Amino acid sequence: MPSEQRDQSTTSPSVRAAWIAGGVVLIVLSAVLIRVTQLQAPDMSEDIRLMATLVMRGVTLVTIGGGAWCLARGWKRT
């Protein structure tokens, strides 16, 4: 019985809205990170620029993936 109650509580509209809002925040954060990296990169030395770009691309990939997962979970109706 507890699993049925948990399933009902995770599909409530407020919980779904929170998942969707979290997904949107993560995707917007990734866009901000991309923009900051593009603005900061020309001022860095070449070695540091390469490392910063690789790290920021990894972080961006994780935030976009996490945001998409949150959106998908929020839109899930079951």
GULUMVEX-618576 format. One line per 5 residues: their letters; for each residue x negated, y negated, z negated of C-alpha. Coordinates in nm, 3 decimals, decimal comma, padded with zeros to 5 digits. Example, Ala and Ser with C-alpha at 12.3 -4.5 7.8 and 13.67 -1.06 7.14 Angstrom:
2
AS) -01,230/00,450/-00,780 | -01,367/00,106/-00,714 .
***
This chain:
78
MPSEQ) 00,000/00,000/00,000 | -00,271/-00,260/-00,075 | -00,405/-00,233/00,280 | -00,060/-00,314/00,420 | -00,035/-00,619/00,197 .
RDQST) -00,382/-00,731/00,301 | -00,294/-00,693/00,670 | 00,015/-00,908/00,624 | -00,177/-01,178/00,440 | -00,451/-01,198/00,704 .
TSPSV) -00,199/-01,255/00,982 | -00,015/-01,540/00,812 | -00,004/-01,863/01,012 | -00,220/-02,054/00,765 | -00,495/-01,792/00,772 .
RAAWI) -00,483/-01,777/01,151 | -00,504/-02,157/01,167 | -00,808/-02,149/00,939 | -00,982/-01,894/01,167 | -00,903/-02,106/01,474 .
AGGVV) -01,024/-02,426/01,304 | -01,344/-02,253/01,196 | -01,405/-02,132/01,550 | -01,355/-02,477/01,693 | -01,592/-02,627/01,435 .
LIVLS) -01,862/-02,373/01,522 | -01,830/-02,438/01,895 | -01,842/-02,815/01,844 | -02,146/-02,770/01,618 | -02,321/-02,577/01,893 .
AVLIR) -02,251/-02,859/02,140 | -02,398/-03,109/01,893 | -02,706/-02,890/01,849 | -02,755/-02,873/02,225 | -02,733/-03,251/02,252 .
VTQLQ) -02,971/-03,314/01,960 | -03,224/-03,072/02,107 | -03,208/-03,244/02,444 | -03,260/-03,585/02,285 | -03,548/-03,475/02,059 .
APDMS) -03,739/-03,254/02,306 | -03,911/-03,525/02,514 | -04,078/-03,670/02,203 | -04,235/-03,340/02,095 | -04,564/-03,187/02,199 .
EDIRL) -04,537/-02,902/02,447 | -04,599/-02,614/02,203 | -04,358/-02,744/01,941 | -04,101/-02,828/02,210 | -04,108/-02,469/02,337 .
MATLV) -04,064/-02,324/01,987 | -03,792/-02,572/01,895 | -03,607/-02,505/02,219 | -03,620/-02,128/02,168 | -03,504/-02,153/01,807 .
MRGVT) -03,225/-02,395/01,892 | -03,109/-02,177/02,181 | -03,091/-01,883/01,942 | -02,897/-02,086/01,688 | -02,668/-02,213/01,963 .
LVTIG) -02,604/-01,860/02,085 | -02,511/-01,749/01,735 | -02,280/-02,046/01,673 | -02,103/-02,012/02,007 | -02,065/-01,637/01,953 .
GGAWC) -01,940/-01,687/01,598 | -01,698/-01,956/01,712 | -01,562/-01,736/01,987 | -01,520/-01,449/01,741 | -01,333/-01,674/01,497 .
LARGW) -01,108/-01,801/01,775 | -01,034/-01,448/01,891 | -00,956/-01,339/01,536 | -00,730/-01,638/01,486 | -00,539/-01,574/01,808 .
KRT) -00,498/-01,204/01,733 | -00,131/-01,147/01,652 | -00,142/-00,799/01,502 .
***
